[in-house]
Amino acid sequence: MNKLKEFVLKHFEVSLIILILVGILAIAFLVHYKFSFLNFFFLPVILSGYFLGKKSAVLTGIFCILLMVLYLLFFELLFGTGPGLSLDSALNLITWGGFLILTGAIIGAVSEQRESKIRNLRRSYFGSLEILLKYMEVADDVKPRSMRVALLAGKMAEAAGLEKREVENIKSASLLYEAGDLRSSLPFFGEVVDFMAAETEPSESHLSDRENVMLMSTASILKEVEPILYNYYLHYVQEAHILDKDLNTIPIGSSLIALADIHDRLANNVPLLQDIKEYQSKEGIEKLRGRAFPHVAIYSLHDAAASSDKSEK
């Protein structure tokens, strides 16, 4: 029984088309020939074009025409009860057959174009994932701003004595913290993780092993960096004016990213997002130790900044 169910599901489109053809043929024997009834044959042709492509749709149309011709010959020659087609009826039948094949060809061509676009989109999607995965995992000395912040935040995390996994998550979050409108992007991270989790289910056999590994790796990274980004946005962007924060509720990674961002802006004369007096200088940031930022975050900033200065020299 299970094998029969698996076979039907695997060949669902073909089974559906055959079932429709058999049903239409059965009804044709019951009601005999009526020209208006021929329009029902467009249904299997359209379904064939949509699911199986142009070639299958055209063949299905030809098959439908042959079925009707055999039907007419069967009743006319064997029983003499055929409809006795007039010239107008014959022309209508030829016109119907032509449009049947044309419909199948058009639907099939459109369906093949759609499938081709989906395949290209899928390749582009996994190509983007691959680039994103490498971008989040590798931080070298090429320095767009997000990379500078990621490098500094990573060094701060190491100076704070965090584990390697936490360091990498903070670096990854730093690369994404300026990704467009962060407020609207945060819910999207959760949706992406859910989508990727569904895509990596064992039943999704259309994915290759390599694609599965990429999906799982990217989903894992996004799942771990999302809380860091959320708390960064909440406490250091949306509630940046609140200088006395409950530091026990803020992940250390969020504080490190905020400090790395402020330090980079001050060092490179980039305008601050927050118009807060204490953020305008290193001395002002020092006064926020234990208030807006944990002590360990301030200390790690000193160590990482000093290390960066030495390496540049």
Secondary structure as UniProt FT lines:
FT   HELIX           2..10
FT   HELIX           12..31
FT   HELIX           35..41
FT   HELIX           42..52
FT   HELIX           54..73
FT   HELIX           74..79
FT   HELIX           87..137
FT   HELIX           145..159
FT   TURN            160..161
FT   HELIX           164..176
FT   TURN            177..178
FT   HELIX           182..199
FT   TURN            202..203
FT   TURN            205..206
FT   HELIX           209..233
FT   HELIX           234..238
FT   TURN            239..241
FT   HELIX           247..249
FT   HELIX           252..267
FT   TURN            268..269
FT   HELIX           277..280
FT   HELIX           282..286
FT   TURN            287..288
FT   TURN            290..292
FT   HELIX           295..312
//
